[in-house]
Amino acid sequence: MSDESRANFGSKIGAILAAAGSAVGLGNIWRFPYQTGNDGGAAFILVYIGCILFFGIPVMIAEFTIGRHSRSNTARAYQILAPGTQWKWVGRWGVLTGFLILSYYAVVAGWTLEYFLQAAGNSFIGKTPEQFTESFNTFTASPWRSVLWLVLFMFATHFIIVKGVQQGIERSAKILMPVLFILLIIMAFCSVLLPGSGPGLEFLLMPDFNKVNSGVLLSAMGQTFYSLSLGMGCLCTYASYFQSDTNLTKTAINVATIDSMVAILAGLIIFPAAFSVGIQPDAGPSLVFITLPNVLTRAFAGLPWLTYILSTAFYLLLALAALTSTISMHEVVTVYLHEEFKMSRRKAAWLVTSICGFIGIICALSMGIGKEYTLFGMTLFDIFDFVTAKLMLPIGGFFISIFTGWYLDKKILHDELNSGGHLPVFLYKAIVFILRVVAPIGIGFVFINELGVL
Ligand code: TRP
């Protein structure tokens, strides 16, 4: 497929923002705080930062290289770079992973709409902590309410996907990202300045290494791939729309920095405030939906208008951040169907929307009326999260590193990494070494340790 016939991001900053828009989402603001809360705070964050440096950034560079060089959907990319081999399965594996993540991710994305409306309707003020918990449980247990929001969210995603890459994805990311960032900084300030926020800051900043076990390693690694949208060809697909002189290494570092800053800001919003009002940090997936409104109403009890503005803006922007992420997953599957099965973009998008919507409905119901149906103590929703984030993405990342480090022609890698600016030789060598040795061994080690695969 030639350059001209495919869409391109119109500007370099547009490309960075679109990739950052994919990366920044519920993973940072919903998943990161509750993983941090469950896995011991600062020590988890340090391991997570290590994973970003040693797995995240190099694998992102690898995905960018594969995508931009092949200018194709993620499955075809491997057929172009490694014709006649089985590497195409890495791409197909990615498409499947993206499809599965989108199905349950859209459920949580739907919750943000419900909470946005609740915040905008001023229904947080005056609620007791028990009432917040109760209203979350009633909401997720109600069969039609979460399904309705999920369906709406899928339609919103669908609509933007059909409008196409540059107009839809790039434009929405350009406006949303900076606004989200500013709001998060304001909220983090408010939270840190609350009386009694000290223990929360300590929880985030003073590591206790006794808490690091193999489970923590697996969580941190899964969170890295999840949060950076890696391991399934999502950023590979976006890179296929990059201009040929976009600097891949710089873009990867920028995206990883923005993404980590948003996650840390989310932590800085939730934990100091939670400790300040005496709420436990390990509430799990409901943290952002129960703890946060609770914290906001109690922390600013004397200033209800501030609670109103902050909570409404927060859930609106969370919904929008989730939207730029669902768009990126939807795009991977849609462009795959469109290019591989010669379907129109519109038809491909409909297919993805309807099947993901259907699986999403089952996941949403599994939190409520289907709660008794569990496997290994997990509901269907938990299983989707575990299997995709902790197994499928790292497996994808493992093969992407090996492909780029060992199989891919080094001239291609070298040229791609050097276009848009000269890359210092030691950095190039370090990237190749990490992709060849460090990332595959590291990912393999975490797996063997946690899952007892050997
Ligand atoms: N990274 C996004 C978030 O943090 C979610 C996401 C978008 C994703 N695309 C992905 C996760 C691809 C894994 C793979 O919310």
Residues whose N, C-alpha, C, O or C-beta is under 5 A from the ligand:
A	BS01	LIG	S22 A23 V24 G25 L26 G27 N28 F225 Y226 S227 L228 S229 L230 M232 C234 S325 S328 M329
